[in-house]
């Protein structure tokens, strides 16, 4: 029992000592309900622009530091996206794959009741939670995004909001790099929700790119003449992996490190572009579909090599923009319109700023996001 009480306090102290600054965090809340075994964490990092939107992550290893870092990333992403929301995130320490659906529902509902009074936090889906979980949250506290369409939601994974944003980002980035999207050769690491939709929107005749390689946990599928993306997506529906696809040859999982292409879309794990491979990647443009797929060191190496790497919180903001439109009662077409408008403008502004000031796109994006948050903070009561 003692560790359950001490551990959160120690974790909160560590996070404050390591990260607290002029922006936040505003609140770190621990939820503990021994009867059902709920242990939850909520971090509201900064709500100056509006109530914080961010997902509920349900994994056995989620901790305060991880939730804080994700909440801070949402502060920048939401500010830069120009949606009326601050940054926050939540974690439930549990393994959803190791429990019955009834148990999961109990934990989520208990968690929702625990955050009812935290009205500066609007929950959305993240790893381990989905639109059903968001429906339970809404049933308890009338507040969540990422709902199914029957509840007025815009199912962002089904419509491919994040993938669409990546394609819009590519269209705009062409102006800043020697890449013509028509005929551009694309490799995609991680052919899940984000990767598949990004592929679909990039090869759409309006853009005309060619996907030459796609990977998942089992390996890479490669075709130098271009993979048939629709057939590959269909294959994954049935076989749950890219490597058995007959329309290409199988390469190792890390083939992205050596394949020559125009555009590389990391859409799987953090830190896959690092000091070991950033010096040798053979691409001209990187669209960060995954969250933090490149280390800070790698971003600098890519920049020095003239590779344009559009950071996650610019390129993959389609999902949260969709969530924000849903929260305001908008439709799918409103969401796509807003994604297009905002990602186009932000990609342009960030890459232009980076070029003028000789900064990495990530550093440029951070400056622009911080300017917006600081302006919003200036309107708040000082004490
Ligand atoms: P997903 O689970 O649907 O797909 C992940 C894919 O990555 C799977 O195909 C998996 O096999 C593959 N993968 C895992 N490890 C790999 C590796 N080492 N090499 C190659 N492939 C690997 O997840 P998703 O929703 O597509 O999200 C992908 C990333 O994008 C995550 O970092 C997520 O946080 C981020 N993201 C997602 C959204 C969204 O709208 N879903 C929005 C913003 C950011």
Boltz pocket constraint, residues with backbone or C-beta under 6 A from the ligand:
constraints:
  - pocket:
      binder: B
      contacts: [[A, 156], [A, 157], [A, 162], [A, 189], [A, 190], [A, 191], [A, 192], [A, 193], [A, 194], [A, 195], [A, 215], [A, 216], [A, 217], [A, 218], [A, 219], [A, 253], [A, 267], [A, 268], [A, 269], [A, 270], [A, 289], [A, 290], [A, 291], [A, 316], [A, 317], [A, 319]]
      max_distance: 6.0
